[in-house]
Amino acid sequence: MKVGIVGVAQTKHEAKKPKQLFADMIYEVVSKALEDAKMERDDIKNVVTISNDFWDGRTISSMAVMDASGSVGRDVTTVEGDGTFGTVMGVMRTLAEFDTTVVCAHAKISECNPRAVFNCAFDPIYERILGLDAISSSALQARRYMTKYGATEEQFAKVSVKNHKNAFNNPYAHLPLSITVEDVLKSKMLADPLKVLDCSPVTDGAAAIILAREDKAKQITDNPIWINGIGYCCDAYHLGDRDLAETAALRNAAERAYKMADITNPLKEINVAEVYDAFSYMELMWMEGLGFCKKGEGGKLVDSGITEMGGQLPVNPSGGVLSAHPVLVAGLVRIIECVLQLRGEADMRQVPDAQVALAHGINGPCGQSHCVYILGT
């Protein structure tokens, strides 16, 4: 028994959404996802909401979107993590008990202090007091990766140039930019070696998808997008317990997803990939962990042009997380972008004849946890 994706929707991702509450954004995307699937709210049997008390600035943050998500009178599960992990819960609930599930996520990062919130992710005794946050911890990882494998700041900059350029073709993207490698290298240093244009923006947004069990999916649409493989894995909590230049958890997650989907040569068999590039260097590392190249060769892959639009394997044709980073929502957007590619509905960012797509999400500092999906027609 398989699970198909029959409806998708996302908001325009923006620096601020002052005119919309959490519930407003969720109502928008759930309504549009239902419209996309040609379904009514009464057709939904189960709801998964994705939120976080720290990012929302309130306790039991999921309660802010319960009515808007359509959960009244239905089973509901709340997930505090990236949208890819929330979708895993949705898939399991769909296979176990319900034939249809809505998965929705929201974020208004502009209304909190993201650096202070992320600091709370670290060990409260030994690490939090150092003032670590997403940028400084990722800078440690980037430097370790450069030291071990010889990756360069210029290669990181090429990722930023590529993805911000791709974002011009995505009407939902927050930050399309026409920049050069030199622009990236000369942008303000935040934490060596990461500069402003190596980092993703603070973004508000929301997204929703509708899942259906195989028999139900075929009743809803003639062209469901099938989830053919899923893999997820978590690495050590303390940064010092990991070699930050390695991607063991991602390799494990990818191998599980590939095995489920019968993928033996990902570079040749996957047509398009949407990976969670919160920082430019991450795209290099994640491509290694996904098996698109050998360890330490992510920079060479970028230099080759393979990951560009028109290349053998376009990576982040949507502009990626570097161009829009609503935390918790971003992984769900990766899934949605892959669905649009496989439907042939990605407009100016469409990869021709896409039949197999990979979506990837992360949780925790420096990619502590990874989740990989293989989607197909």
N, C-alpha and C positions, 0 to 999 in steps of 0.2 A: 504494500500500500504506500502510495506517494502522497506528498502534499504539494499543491500548486498555489501560486500567487495569482489572484484573479483581479485585484484592484490595488492601485497605488496613488499616492498624492503627497505633495510637499508644498510648503509655503515658499514664497520668496524669502531667501535668507538675507538678513540685513543686520547692520550694526546695532540698531535699536528698533523695537516695535512698541512704542509708548502707547499706541491706541488699541492694543490688544492685550487682554489678560491671558493667562495660561489656558483657561477654558475656551476663550475665543479662538486661539490658534488650533486647539485640538478639535473643536467643533468644525472648523474650516476643513482640516485635512481628512477627518473621518467622513464628513459629508461628501467631499470630493472623491475619496476612495470608493465609497459606496456608489456614487454616480459613475465612476470609471468601470465598476463591476456590474452596473445595471442592477443593483440590489437595493433593498429597503433595510432600515434599521432592524425591523422584526426578523429579517433573515439571518442575523448574526446571533450565534449561540454562546460565544465566549469572548472575553475582552482581556487583553494584556496591556497595561499602561507602564510606561518607562519614565521614571523621574528620580529626583534625588533631593533629599531634605537640605543638604548644604547648598546646592546650586539654586534651589528655589527660595531659600531663606525662610522656611517654615517647616514644622513637623508634619509628618504624614502627608508629604507633598502630593501624593497621588490623589488625595481627596479633592484637590483643587480642580481635577478634570473628570471626576467620576460621571457626573451627569452628561457632560459634553462628549465623552467617549462612547456613550450609549450603554453603560454598564448596569443601569437600573434594571433589576429583575433578572440579571444574568450572572453567571459565574465570572469573576474578575480576579486576575492575578497581577500583582504589582512587582516590577523588577527595577532594581536600583543599579543600573549599569548601562553599557553601550547598547544601542539598538540591535546590533547583531546578536547579542546574548539574549535580549528580550525576545527576539524572533525564535531563538532556540526553544524558549519556554512555550511560545505560541505553537510551534510545530509539535512539540510533545503533547500539549493539551489537545491539539486537533487530532492527532493520531490516537490518543488514549480514550477520548470521550466525546469530543464535539466535532461536528463536520465543518463548522466555519468559525474563524477567529479574526478579530481585529487586533492588530498590534500598532500602538501609537506612542510617540515620544515627543516631548516638548523641551525647550530650553530658552530662557531669557538671561543669558550670561551678562548682558549689559547692566543688569540690576543687582549684581553682586560684585565682590572683589575676587576675580578668578585666581589671582596669585595666592591670596590668603586662603581661599577655599582649597586649592590644590595642595597647599602646605599640610592640610589636615590628613592627607592621604599617607603621610610618612609616619614612621614609628614615633610615638609621642615622647619617648625617653631620650633616644640618642640622635635622631635625625631631624625631627621637626624644629628643634631649637636652632638648627643651623640656618633656618630660613629657606630651605629647599622648596622649589615650586616646579611647575612643568618646564619652564624655560631653563632654569639652572641645572636641573637633573638631566634634561635632554642634552644640554651642552656637555655634561660629563660623558654621556653616551657617545655623542658625536666625536668628541676628542679621542675617546678610547678606540672607536672604530677607525678613525684616521691613523692612529698610532699603530694599530695591529695590522691593518690591511692597506694602508697607503691611499685611502680615499682623499680627495682634495676638496677644498672649499669651492673651487670652480665647478666641480661635478655636482655638488649640492646646489649651486646657483643655477645650473642648467635645468634642474627639476623645477625650481621656482619659476624660471622663465617659461618653461613649457606649460606648466599647469595654470599659471595666471593668464597665459595666452589662450589656452583652451576654454577658460571661463567666459571669454567673450561670446562663445557659442552656446552658453547655458543661461537662459533667462532667469533661473533661480539662484545663480551664484551671487555671492556677496561682493567679491573683490576681483573683478577682471582687471588686469594691468598689462600694459605694453611696456615691458622692461627688458633690459639686457643683462648679461652676466656681470658686466661692469657695474651696473646699477645695484645689483644684489650685493656685490662685494663692497661697495662704497656706502651701503646703507648703515644706519646706526648699529653699533655693536651692543647687544644686550647681555650676552654671556658667551664668552669666547668658546667656540668659533661661530656661534649663532648670532645673526644680525636680524634686523627687523624683517627684511624680505625673505628670510629663511623660516619665518614663524607664521603660523596660521592666525587669522584675525579673531577678535571677540565677536561672536555672532549670535543673533536670536533667530529661532525658527522652529518648525515642527514638521512631522511626517507621519504617515500612516500607511499600512498595507493590510490587505485582506487575504487570509489563508483559507484554503478549502481542501478537505480530504479528496482523494483522487476521484471517486465517483461523483461527489458533489461538484468538484471543479469542472468536470466535463459537462455537467448540466448548466453551469453558469456561463461558460464561454467555450468557444471552439478552439481557443488558443491560450490555454493557461501556460504560465511559465513554471516549469517544474524545479523543485529543489532536489537535485540529484545527489548532492553530497554535502555533509556538514562535518566540521571538525573544530574542536576548541580545546585549549590547554592553558594552564596557569603556571607561571614560573615562580621563583622564590620572592618573598615579600621584601626583604632587605636588599638594597642595591648592592651592598658588599658581598652578598651571597651569590651574585651572578657575575659572569663575564659579560659586561654590557655590549661588547662587540659581537656577541653571538645571539642567535635567534632560535634557541632550542624549543621554546614553547610554540613558536610559529611553525617550525618544521614539523613538530608533532601534530599540530592542528591540521596543517596542509596535507600531510600524509594520510590522515584519517579521512579527510574530505575527498582526496583523490581516489583512495581505495574504494570508498562508497560509490563514487561516480565513474569508476573504471578509467581514470585518467592515468596514463603511464608516462607521458611526455608533455608536461604542462605548457612549455613554451610553444610547442607545435599544435596542441589540441585545444588550447584556450584562445579565443578570438579577441577578448577585451577584458581588462581588469580594472577594478575600482578599489584602490588600497587606501588605508587610513594614514595619510601623510600629514600628520599634525605639524611636522617640521620637515624641511627639505631633505635632510640626510636620511630620514626614515624610509623614503621611497627606495633608496638604494638597498638598505638593510632588509626591508620586507621582501623585495624581489629575490634576494638571496634565500631568505627563509621559505619563500613560496616555490623555490626550485626552478625559477626562470633562468638562473645562472649559478655558478659555483660560489662558494664562500669568497668574499673579498672582491668579487667581480661585478658588483652592482654598478660601480662607476663606469666600467667598460661598457656595460649594457646601455647606460645613459649616453655615453660618447658615441655609440654605434648608431643611434637614431631609431633603434628598434621600438622604443616606447613612445615615439612621437605619433601624432595622428598621421596615418598613412604608412606607419611602420608595421613590422610583422606582428607586434603585440602592443597596441595602444594602451597606455596606462593612464588612468584618470582623464579621459576625454571630457569629463564634466568640469574639470578644473580642480577636482579633489578637495581635500580638507584644507589645503593651503588657501583655497579661494572661498571657503565658507566652513566655519567650524562651530556649529551649534552643538555643544557637548551633549552626549547621550543620543542626540538625533543623528549625528554624522554617519554612524555605521548603518543605520536604517536607510539613510539617503544613498549609501553605496549600493545597497540591495535594490532600491528603487531605480537608480541609474542603470543598473544591469538589466532590470526588467524592461526598461524603455529601449535599451539597445537590442535586446532579443526580440522585442515586438517590432522593431524597425521604426520606433516613434521618437527617436532622440534628435530629430531635426538636424540642425547644423553640426551637432557633435556626433552624428551617427557613424558608427564603424560599419562599412559595407559587409553584408552577409554574415552578421554575427549570429552564431548558433550556440556557442558555449561561452559563458561569462563567469568571472570570479569576483566575488565581493568579500571584503575583509574589514574587520573591526578590531579595536583594541580596548582594553581596560587597564588602568593602573599606570604608575610611573614607568617610563622607558619601555612601553610595550610589555608589561608584566603578563598580561593575558591576551590571547589572540583567538579570534573566531573566523573561520573561513567557510564560504559557501561556494558551491559549484551549481550554477543555474543553467537550464537548457530549455529548448523549445520542445 
